[in-house]
Amino acid sequence: MAKTNPFQFLQQVRSETSKVTWPTRRETVTTAVMVFVFAIAASIFFMISDFVLKQAVGLLLGLGH
């Protein structure tokens, strides 16, 4: 494989970077908010699931007096 010198490499990187479609600020903020909302929803779901399973196992093993 032919080696490229550092200057050519940087030119190629710059050329490829210019082809990238960067998200707008609004798209980035919207996506970040969605990630936080879904993370909170998932944590609440797993908290409730854990509580229900803990109670069920406690009742089955007779520990829930």
Secondary structure by P-SEA (a helix, b strand, c coil): cccccaaaaaaaaaaaaaacccccaaaaaaaaaaaaaaaaaaaaaaaaaaaaaaaaaaaaacccc
